[in-house]
């Protein structure tokens, strides 16, 4: 396992309005996104009590009976419970994944108004969240946690823009109703790990940015540009952040989608929380001008996040087999 120092971005000067704090952060972020794609955020202003509460609720959910969990099984809107051995990232470019992941996961996503035109038309991914019948305390906890993370994500948008040489408000119109989602995962212990077997196979996330409050049990591993894997260190009161594929495509690969995997523990249960902050579904995202040139023409078409997300999900999850999968993630 390689050793490398994970970057730490301190948000305190930025939130305090200190002069040039945004420019300094943007410089750090640019370097991170062009290399490792993972970094720690400290002084992020998300109350630790809310984070700890979310971990507590995650454990409580996975302690429910399988019957209770399967009652809210994952559906075509990508909301609900995913049982162990149900996911396989077959299109990973980082590893030929051949075995289903051992984790079980509960997924929630953005709540849309019942009068939203795409909700009313039944468009995929716009459906309501599913909640376990005997855990009424879970819904307010998830909503509070996701509200905090969304606020944090939006506060960082000007930094992302500056890191790309853009006006600070560039990304604001694309995040008017971001499609965020939350994965509450449980990695059961696997005493003897088989060949090419993972808690979560090597992959890169689908979206813009992912927030990972730190789990008590290690297992996350990050792929470096030299082909080696590394485990992030434990950093108290910090949130780990990584970049996703839609950001990589939007920036014409200037910013790297950070590949990672999870090795299940041998004799302990691991619980993790992953919150994904992404653009709104419908706006068409054109290649960012500062990332395209005559020497580096655009590698991807203009595309909405819905189009890319749909391609990814159809090609990842067995419950989408009834839909025709696009041959590549380049439809417009």
N, C-alpha and C positions, 0 to 999 in steps of 0.2 A: 504494500500500500504506500503510495507516494505521500510526501508531506509538503504542504504548501500553506502559506498564511492566507486565511480568508479575509477579504477586505471588510472593513467596518465603516459604515457611513453614519456619522453622528448628526442627528436632525436638530439638536438643541439650538445651535446658532441660527439655523434656518427658521425655525419656529419662533425664535426670539427676534427675528427681523434684523439680524446683524448684517452690516454692509458686506456685499459680495459673497454672502454665505451660499446663495443659490448657485453662483458661478463656480465656487469651489466644489460644491456637491456634484454639479454637472460634470466637472472635469474628472472627478473620481468615478462617477457612474459610467462615463464613456469608456474609461480604461477597463472597468469591470466587465462591461457588456461586450467588449471586443475580445475578451480573453476567457475568464472562467465562467462568467454569467451567474455567479452566486455571490451574495454579500449579506452581511449582517446589518440590520438597522437598530441603532440604539437611540434612546430618548424618543421613541415613536409615539408616545402619548396614548397608546391603547392600554387601559387599566389591566394590571396583572390579574386582578380578581376576575375580570371577564374571561381572560384566557384560561385561567385555572378552572373556572366554572364550565367552560366548554369542554375541557378535557374530562372533567368529572361526568358530564352528560354523555360524552362519547363512550366512556367505560360502562356507564349504566345501560345505554342502549344495547351494546354488544353482550351484556349479561342477560338480556331478554331471551326467551325461548326461541328456537328456530321458527316455530310456528308463528309467533308474534312478528318476527322480522320478515318472514316470507309473505305475510299479509300485506306488506307494502313493497313488494318486489319492484325492481327497476322497470320503468315503462318506456315507451317511445319518446317521451319528453325528457329522458335522462334524469329522472328524479325517483328516488326510492332506494331500496336495499339491493346490493349486489352480493350474492353469496360467494363463498370461497370457490376458487376454480372456475370462475365465469369470465375472466378477461384474459386476453392475449393480444399484445400489440404486435400483430403480424407484419406490419409495414415499417417497423423500426429500422433505421439505417445504421444503428449503433451495435446491433446484435441480432442474430437470427433466432428470435424467440420461438421456442418449440413447445414449451410447457405452460399451462395455464397458471396464473398468479395465485398464490396461496392466501392473499388477504381477503377480508370481507369489508365492505364499505357501504356507508349510508350517504346519499347524495341529495343536496338541496340546491336550488338555484333561485335567481331573481324572481320576486313576486311581481306579476304584471296585473294591471287593473283589468277587471272583468270586461270593461268597455273597450279595451285595446283592440284595434282592428284585427291583429294577428291572433289574439286570444279567441275572438269571436269566430274567426275563420278556421280555427283548429290547427293552425300551423305548428309543425313539430317544434318542440322545445319551449313552447309558450304555455304549456299546461301548468296546473297547480302543483305545489309540493305535496308529498304524502307524509303524514305524521303518524307515528305509532299510537295506537288507541290508548294504551295504558301509561303514557309518558306525557301528560299535558304540560309539564314544565320544560319540555325540550323546545317547543316552538318559540316562546319568548327569548330563550337563551340563544338560539340560533339567530333570530332576528336582531338581537342586540349585538352579538358578536360580528355579524356580517355588516351591520351598519357602521360599526367602528372601523372595520377593515376597509370598507368602501371609502369612507371619509379619508382615511390615511392614503389610500391609492390615489384619490383625486388630488390631494395636497401635493403629491409627488409629480403630477403630470407636467408642471412647468419645468421641473428638473430634467425629466426625460426630453422635453422639447429643446432645452438649452444644450443638452448633451449631443443633440443632432444638428445643432446650428440653426434651430428654428425659433420663431417667436414663442414666447412663453405660453400663449393661449392656443397654440396650434392644435393640441389634442382635445381641448375642451368640447368642441362640437361632436366629437366621436364618442364621448362618454356621457351623453345627456341622460341615457338610461342604460348603464352598462349591464351586460349579461355576465353576472358573477355567479360562481357556484362554489360549493363547499363539499369537501369529502372528509367524512369522519371514519377513519380506517382502523381496523384491528388486524394485527399480524400475529396469528397464533404461533407458538414455538414450533420449530422444525428441528428435532435433534440431529437428524442426518440429512443434510441437504443434497439432493441429487444433482447430476450434471445438468447445467443450464437451467436450474430451478431457482426461482426468485419469489420473494414476497410480492414484489412488483418489478416486472422486467424492465430492462433498459429502454428508455424513451425520453422524449422531450415533451413538455406540456404544450397544450394547444394554443394558449392565449397570449396575453400581453405580459402580465406579471403575476407571480404566485407568492403568497405569504405563508410561511411555515413557522408557527410558534413551535419552540423546540420540545421534542418528545423526551420523556425520561429515559427511554431505552434507545440506544443507538441502532443504526441499521441503514440509514440513508448514505449512499455513496455517489460521488460526482465524478463524471468523466472529464479529465483534463485534455487539452489540445494535443498532448504528446501520447495519448492513448492509455494513460494510466488512470486508476481510480483512487479517490481519496474520500475519507469520511470527515465531514465538518466537525470542528471542535465544539464543545458545549460552551455557550456564552450566556450567562445569566441575564435575564431581563431584556434580551434582544430577540428580534424576529429575523429569521432567515428568509431571504427573497431570491427568487430566480426568474430568469427570462424564458419566454415561450416561443413557439413556432410562428404564431401570427406576427409577433413583433419582428422576428427574424425576416419573414417574408416582406413585411411592410418596409423594413429598412434595407431591403435588397441584400441581406446577409451581412450588413455592416455590424449589426448586433447579433450575437450568437444565441441560438436557442440552446439552453444548457442541458445536456443529457445527464440523466441520473437513474438510479435503481435503488431498490430496497432489499437488503439481505435479511431474512427473518431471523429473530433470535433463536438460540438453541433451546433455552430452558426458561424463557420469560415471555410474557405477553407484551407486545408493543402496540401503543395507541398513538395515532398521529392525526393532526388537523392540517388540512391544506385548503387555503382560500384563494380562489382564482379571480382576479380583477381584469376584466376584458372590455373591449369596446362594445358599444351598442350593436345589436344584431344587424340592423338594416343598412346603415350608411356604407356606401362604397368607399373603400380605402385605396386611394391611388398610390403608386410607388412614391415615396418621399423624395422630393427633388434633390435634396442635399446628399442623397445616397445613390444617385444615378448620374452617370456621365457618359460621354462617348466611349471612354475606355472601360466603363463598367455599366453597360446597358442593363435595363431592368430584366431580372430573371423571372419575375412573376407578373401576372395580369392584375388589373384592378379587381378588387373582390371584397365582398362583405364578410364580416366575421361569421355570419350564419352559414354562408356557403362553405367556408373552410371547416367550421365546426361540424357541420353535417357530414362532410366527407370523412373527417377523422372518426366520428362516432360510428358511422356505417362500416368502416374498415377495422374497427377495434372490438366491438361488442357483438356477441352472437345473437342478441335479441333484435338486431337490425338486419338479420339475414333475409327477411322477407322483402327488404327494399333493394333496389338495384344500386350497387355501389359504383360511383364514378370511377373511371380508370385512373385518374390522377386528380390532385387537389388544385386544378387550374381552371375550373369552370367559372364563368362570369355571369 
